[in-house]
């Protein structure tokens, strides 16, 4: 998901790269945090983990694992 996706519109494929339409996620989850980096992982049940700040591949993998184990 990309905030301000207009800048990279040619990459948007709605498979791997999505635009944050009307800046919904930015305004509701990320705007209050003054960080250049953030991640949100969402599972098929709508549960999510959000982290603002720089993150590692290991952290991202742990978010994915944690959410894949919830029902």
N, CA, C and O atoms as a GROMACS GRO file, in nm:
protein
  284
    1UNK      N    1   0.086  -0.115   0.000
    1UNK     CA    2   0.000   0.000   0.000
    1UNK      C    3   0.091   0.122   0.000
    1UNK      O    4   0.186   0.129   0.077
    2UNK      N    5   0.062   0.213  -0.083
    2UNK     CA    6   0.146   0.331  -0.093
    2UNK      C    7   0.064   0.457  -0.071
    2UNK      O    8  -0.036   0.481  -0.139
    3UNK      N    9   0.107   0.537   0.026
    3UNK     CA   10   0.050   0.669   0.044
    3UNK      C   11   0.098   0.755  -0.071
    3UNK      O   12   0.215   0.747  -0.111
    4UNK      N   13   0.011   0.835  -0.124
    4UNK     CA   14   0.044   0.922  -0.236
    4UNK      C   15   0.090   0.839  -0.356
    4UNK      O   16   0.194   0.867  -0.416
    5UNK      N   17   0.012   0.737  -0.388
    5UNK     CA   18   0.046   0.645  -0.495
    5UNK      C   19   0.050   0.707  -0.633
    5UNK      O   20   0.102   0.646  -0.726
    6UNK      N   21  -0.002   0.829  -0.647
    6UNK     CA   22   0.002   0.894  -0.778
    6UNK      C   23   0.146   0.907  -0.828
    6UNK      O   24   0.169   0.907  -0.949
    7UNK      N   25   0.240   0.918  -0.736
    7UNK     CA   26   0.380   0.935  -0.776
    7UNK      C   27   0.439   0.809  -0.838
    7UNK      O   28   0.537   0.816  -0.912
    8UNK      N   29   0.381   0.694  -0.808
    8UNK     CA   30   0.433   0.569  -0.863
    8UNK      C   31   0.322   0.490  -0.932
    8UNK      O   32   0.321   0.367  -0.929
    9UNK      N   33   0.231   0.561  -0.993
    9UNK     CA   34   0.112   0.500  -1.051
    9UNK      C   35   0.144   0.384  -1.146
    9UNK      O   36   0.068   0.288  -1.150
   10UNK      N   37   0.251   0.391  -1.221
   10UNK     CA   38   0.279   0.284  -1.316
   10UNK      C   39   0.315   0.152  -1.248
   10UNK      O   40   0.309   0.047  -1.312
   11UNK      N   41   0.352   0.156  -1.120
   11UNK     CA   42   0.380   0.033  -1.046
   11UNK      C   43   0.255  -0.029  -0.986
   11UNK      O   44   0.255  -0.147  -0.951
   12UNK      N   45   0.148   0.048  -0.974
   12UNK     CA   46   0.027  -0.001  -0.911
   12UNK      C   47  -0.035  -0.112  -0.996
   12UNK      O   48  -0.072  -0.089  -1.111
   13UNK      N   49  -0.046  -0.231  -0.937
   13UNK     CA   50  -0.105  -0.342  -1.011
   13UNK      C   51  -0.220  -0.407  -0.935
   13UNK      O   52  -0.284  -0.499  -0.986
   14UNK      N   53  -0.249  -0.361  -0.814
   14UNK     CA   54  -0.354  -0.415  -0.728
   14UNK      C   55  -0.336  -0.564  -0.701
   14UNK      O   56  -0.431  -0.635  -0.668
   15UNK      N   57  -0.213  -0.610  -0.715
   15UNK     CA   58  -0.177  -0.746  -0.676
   15UNK      C   59  -0.070  -0.739  -0.567
   15UNK      O   60  -0.086  -0.795  -0.459
   16UNK      N   61   0.038  -0.668  -0.599
   16UNK     CA   62   0.144  -0.646  -0.500
   16UNK      C   63   0.150  -0.502  -0.453
   16UNK      O   64   0.189  -0.475  -0.340
   17UNK      N   65   0.112  -0.410  -0.539
   17UNK     CA   66   0.120  -0.267  -0.508
   17UNK      C   67  -0.018  -0.205  -0.516
   17UNK      O   68  -0.086  -0.215  -0.618
   18UNK      N   69  -0.058  -0.141  -0.406
   18UNK     CA   70  -0.190  -0.081  -0.398
   18UNK      C   71  -0.178   0.066  -0.361
   18UNK      O   72  -0.086   0.106  -0.288
   19UNK      N   73  -0.269   0.145  -0.411
   19UNK     CA   74  -0.276   0.286  -0.373
   19UNK      C   75  -0.363   0.298  -0.248
   19UNK      O   76  -0.463   0.228  -0.235
   20UNK      N   77  -0.326   0.383  -0.158
   20UNK     CA   78  -0.407   0.414  -0.040
   20UNK      C   79  -0.512   0.514  -0.085
   20UNK      O   80  -0.494   0.635  -0.072
   21UNK      N   81  -0.622   0.464  -0.139
   21UNK     CA   82  -0.727   0.546  -0.198
   21UNK      C   83  -0.780   0.646  -0.095
   21UNK      O   84  -0.815   0.609   0.017
   22UNK      N   85  -0.784   0.770  -0.134
   22UNK     CA   86  -0.830   0.881  -0.049
   22UNK      C   87  -0.750   0.890   0.081
   22UNK      O   88  -0.797   0.948   0.179
   23UNK      N   89  -0.629   0.832   0.082
   23UNK     CA   90  -0.540   0.837   0.199
   23UNK      C   91  -0.605   0.783   0.326
   23UNK      O   92  -0.577   0.831   0.435
   24UNK      N   93  -0.692   0.682   0.310
   24UNK     CA   94  -0.766   0.628   0.424
   24UNK      C   95  -0.673   0.572   0.532
   24UNK      O   96  -0.683   0.610   0.649
   25UNK      N   97  -0.582   0.483   0.494
   25UNK     CA   98  -0.492   0.424   0.593
   25UNK      C   99  -0.399   0.527   0.654
   25UNK      O  100  -0.377   0.529   0.775
   26UNK      N  101  -0.346   0.613   0.570
   26UNK     CA  102  -0.258   0.718   0.620
   26UNK      C  103  -0.330   0.804   0.724
   26UNK      O  104  -0.277   0.826   0.833
   27UNK      N  105  -0.448   0.851   0.692
   27UNK     CA  106  -0.520   0.941   0.782
   27UNK      C  107  -0.568   0.872   0.909
   27UNK      O  108  -0.575   0.936   1.014
   28UNK      N  109  -0.600   0.743   0.902
   28UNK     CA  110  -0.657   0.674   1.017
   28UNK      C  111  -0.556   0.597   1.101
   28UNK      O  112  -0.583   0.568   1.218
   29UNK      N  113  -0.441   0.564   1.045
   29UNK     CA  114  -0.345   0.483   1.120
   29UNK      C  115  -0.206   0.543   1.131
   29UNK      O  116  -0.138   0.522   1.231
   30UNK      N  117  -0.162   0.617   1.031
   30UNK     CA  118  -0.022   0.658   1.027
   30UNK      C  119   0.001   0.807   1.044
   30UNK      O  120   0.113   0.847   1.078
   31UNK      N  121  -0.097   0.889   1.024
   31UNK     CA  122  -0.079   1.034   1.023
   31UNK      C  123  -0.032   1.088   1.158
   31UNK      O  124   0.042   1.186   1.162
   32UNK      N  125  -0.075   1.027   1.266
   32UNK     CA  126  -0.038   1.078   1.400
   32UNK      C  127   0.108   1.049   1.435
   32UNK      O  128   0.164   1.110   1.526
   33UNK      N  129   0.166   0.956   1.364
   33UNK     CA  130   0.305   0.920   1.390
   33UNK      C  131   0.393   0.994   1.291
   33UNK      O  132   0.364   0.996   1.171
   34UNK      N  133   0.497   1.053   1.338
   34UNK     CA  134   0.588   1.128   1.251
   34UNK      C  135   0.707   1.041   1.214
   34UNK      O  136   0.819   1.065   1.260
   35UNK      N  137   0.681   0.941   1.134
   35UNK     CA  138   0.785   0.847   1.094
   35UNK      C  139   0.786   0.834   0.943
   35UNK      O  140   0.681   0.838   0.879
   36UNK      N  141   0.902   0.818   0.887
   36UNK     CA  142   0.914   0.798   0.742
   36UNK      C  143   0.885   0.654   0.702
   36UNK      O  144   0.854   0.628   0.585
   37UNK      N  145   0.893   0.562   0.795
   37UNK     CA  146   0.874   0.420   0.765
   37UNK      C  147   0.763   0.365   0.853
   37UNK      O  148   0.752   0.401   0.971
   38UNK      N  149   0.683   0.278   0.796
   38UNK     CA  150   0.578   0.212   0.873
   38UNK      C  151   0.534   0.088   0.797
   38UNK      O  152   0.550   0.079   0.676
   39UNK      N  153   0.480  -0.007   0.871
   39UNK     CA  154   0.429  -0.129   0.810
   39UNK      C  155   0.298  -0.166   0.878
   39UNK      O  156   0.281  -0.145   0.999
   40UNK      N  157   0.207  -0.222   0.801
   40UNK     CA  158   0.083  -0.277   0.854
   40UNK      C  159   0.062  -0.410   0.783
   40UNK      O  160   0.062  -0.418   0.661
   41UNK      N  161   0.043  -0.515   0.863
   41UNK     CA  162   0.015  -0.648   0.810
   41UNK      C  163  -0.127  -0.682   0.849
   41UNK      O  164  -0.164  -0.673   0.966
   42UNK      N  165  -0.208  -0.722   0.751
   42UNK     CA  166  -0.349  -0.753   0.773
   42UNK      C  167  -0.375  -0.895   0.726
   42UNK      O  168  -0.332  -0.934   0.618
   43UNK      N  169  -0.446  -0.973   0.809
   43UNK     CA  170  -0.480  -1.108   0.765
   43UNK      C  171  -0.620  -1.111   0.704
   43UNK      O  172  -0.688  -1.008   0.699
   44UNK      N  173  -0.662  -1.228   0.660
   44UNK     CA  174  -0.791  -1.239   0.590
   44UNK      C  175  -0.910  -1.216   0.681
   44UNK      O  176  -1.021  -1.194   0.632
   45UNK      N  177  -0.890  -1.220   0.814
   45UNK     CA  178  -0.997  -1.191   0.909
   45UNK      C  179  -1.007  -1.044   0.943
   45UNK      O  180  -1.098  -1.002   1.015
   46UNK      N  181  -0.915  -0.965   0.892
   46UNK     CA  182  -0.914  -0.822   0.920
   46UNK      C  183  -0.833  -0.782   1.041
   46UNK      O  184  -0.825  -0.664   1.075
   47UNK      N  185  -0.772  -0.880   1.109
   47UNK     CA  186  -0.684  -0.848   1.221
   47UNK      C  187  -0.554  -0.791   1.166
   47UNK      O  188  -0.510  -0.830   1.058
   48UNK      N  189  -0.495  -0.700   1.240
   48UNK     CA  190  -0.374  -0.637   1.187
   48UNK      C  191  -0.274  -0.606   1.296
   48UNK      O  192  -0.308  -0.595   1.414
   49UNK      N  193  -0.151  -0.592   1.254
   49UNK     CA  194  -0.043  -0.541   1.338
   49UNK      C  195   0.017  -0.423   1.264
   49UNK      O  196   0.038  -0.427   1.143
   50UNK      N  197   0.043  -0.318   1.339
   50UNK     CA  198   0.099  -0.196   1.280
   50UNK      C  199   0.225  -0.159   1.357
   50UNK      O  200   0.230  -0.170   1.479
   51UNK      N  201   0.325  -0.116   1.284
   51UNK     CA  202   0.449  -0.071   1.346
   51UNK      C  203   0.496   0.054   1.274
   51UNK      O  204   0.508   0.055   1.151
   52UNK      N  205   0.523   0.158   1.348
   52UNK     CA  206   0.574   0.283   1.292
   52UNK      C  207   0.721   0.295   1.328
   52UNK      O  208   0.760   0.280   1.444
   53UNK      N  209   0.802   0.322   1.228
   53UNK     CA  210   0.946   0.332   1.246
   53UNK      C  211   1.014   0.232   1.156
   53UNK      O  212   0.948   0.155   1.086
   54UNK      N  213   1.146   0.232   1.158
   54UNK     CA  214   1.220   0.137   1.076
   54UNK      C  215   1.199  -0.003   1.131
   54UNK      O  216   1.190  -0.023   1.252
   55UNK      N  217   1.191  -0.100   1.042
   55UNK     CA  218   1.167  -0.238   1.083
   55UNK      C  219   1.254  -0.330   0.999
   55UNK      O  220   1.297  -0.296   0.889
   56UNK      N  221   1.278  -0.448   1.053
   56UNK     CA  222   1.363  -0.546   0.984
   56UNK      C  223   1.277  -0.653   0.916
   56UNK      O  224   1.157  -0.664   0.941
   57UNK      N  225   1.341  -0.729   0.832
   57UNK     CA  226   1.273  -0.841   0.768
   57UNK      C  227   1.227  -0.942   0.873
   57UNK      O  228   1.120  -1.001   0.860
   58UNK      N  229   1.307  -0.962   0.978
   58UNK     CA  230   1.269  -1.053   1.085
   58UNK      C  231   1.144  -1.005   1.157
   58UNK      O  232   1.056  -1.085   1.189
   59UNK      N  233   1.135  -0.875   1.184
   59UNK     CA  234   1.015  -0.822   1.247
   59UNK      C  235   0.893  -0.845   1.159
   59UNK      O  236   0.788  -0.887   1.206
   60UNK      N  237   0.908  -0.817   1.031
   60UNK     CA  238   0.798  -0.835   0.937
   60UNK      C  239   0.754  -0.981   0.934
   60UNK      O  240   0.635  -1.011   0.934
   61UNK      N  241   0.850  -1.072   0.929
   61UNK     CA  242   0.817  -1.215   0.931
   61UNK      C  243   0.744  -1.254   1.058
   61UNK      O  244   0.653  -1.337   1.054
   62UNK      N  245   0.783  -1.197   1.171
   62UNK     CA  246   0.715  -1.230   1.297
   62UNK      C  247   0.572  -1.176   1.297
   62UNK      O  248   0.483  -1.241   1.353
   63UNK      N  249   0.548  -1.060   1.238
   63UNK     CA  250   0.412  -1.008   1.227
   63UNK      C  251   0.326  -1.102   1.142
   63UNK      O  252   0.213  -1.134   1.178
   64UNK      N  253   0.380  -1.145   1.029
   64UNK     CA  254   0.307  -1.235   0.940
   64UNK      C  255   0.277  -1.367   1.009
   64UNK      O  256   0.165  -1.418   1.001
   65UNK      N  257   0.376  -1.422   1.078
   65UNK     CA  258   0.357  -1.548   1.150
   65UNK      C  259   0.251  -1.534   1.258
   65UNK      O  260   0.163  -1.619   1.270
   66UNK      N  261   0.258  -1.428   1.336
   66UNK     CA  262   0.161  -1.406   1.444
   66UNK      C  263   0.019  -1.396   1.390
   66UNK      O  264  -0.074  -1.453   1.447
   67UNK      N  265   0.002  -1.325   1.281
   67UNK     CA  266  -0.133  -1.307   1.226
   67UNK      C  267  -0.182  -1.432   1.154
   67UNK      O  268  -0.303  -1.452   1.143
   68UNK      N  269  -0.093  -1.514   1.106
   68UNK     CA  270  -0.137  -1.636   1.039
   68UNK      C  271  -0.182  -1.742   1.139
   68UNK      O  272  -0.248  -1.839   1.102
   69UNK      N  273  -0.148  -1.724   1.266
   69UNK     CA  274  -0.185  -1.820   1.370
   69UNK      C  275  -0.314  -1.782   1.441
   69UNK      O  276  -0.362  -1.859   1.524
   70UNK      N  277  -0.370  -1.666   1.412
   70UNK     CA  278  -0.494  -1.624   1.477
   70UNK      C  279  -0.612  -1.670   1.393
   70UNK      O  280  -0.601  -1.687   1.272
   71UNK      N  281  -0.722  -1.690   1.457
   71UNK     CA  282  -0.845  -1.731   1.387
   71UNK      C  283  -0.955  -1.632   1.413
   71UNK      O  284  -1.066  -1.648   1.363
   0.00000   0.00000   0.00000
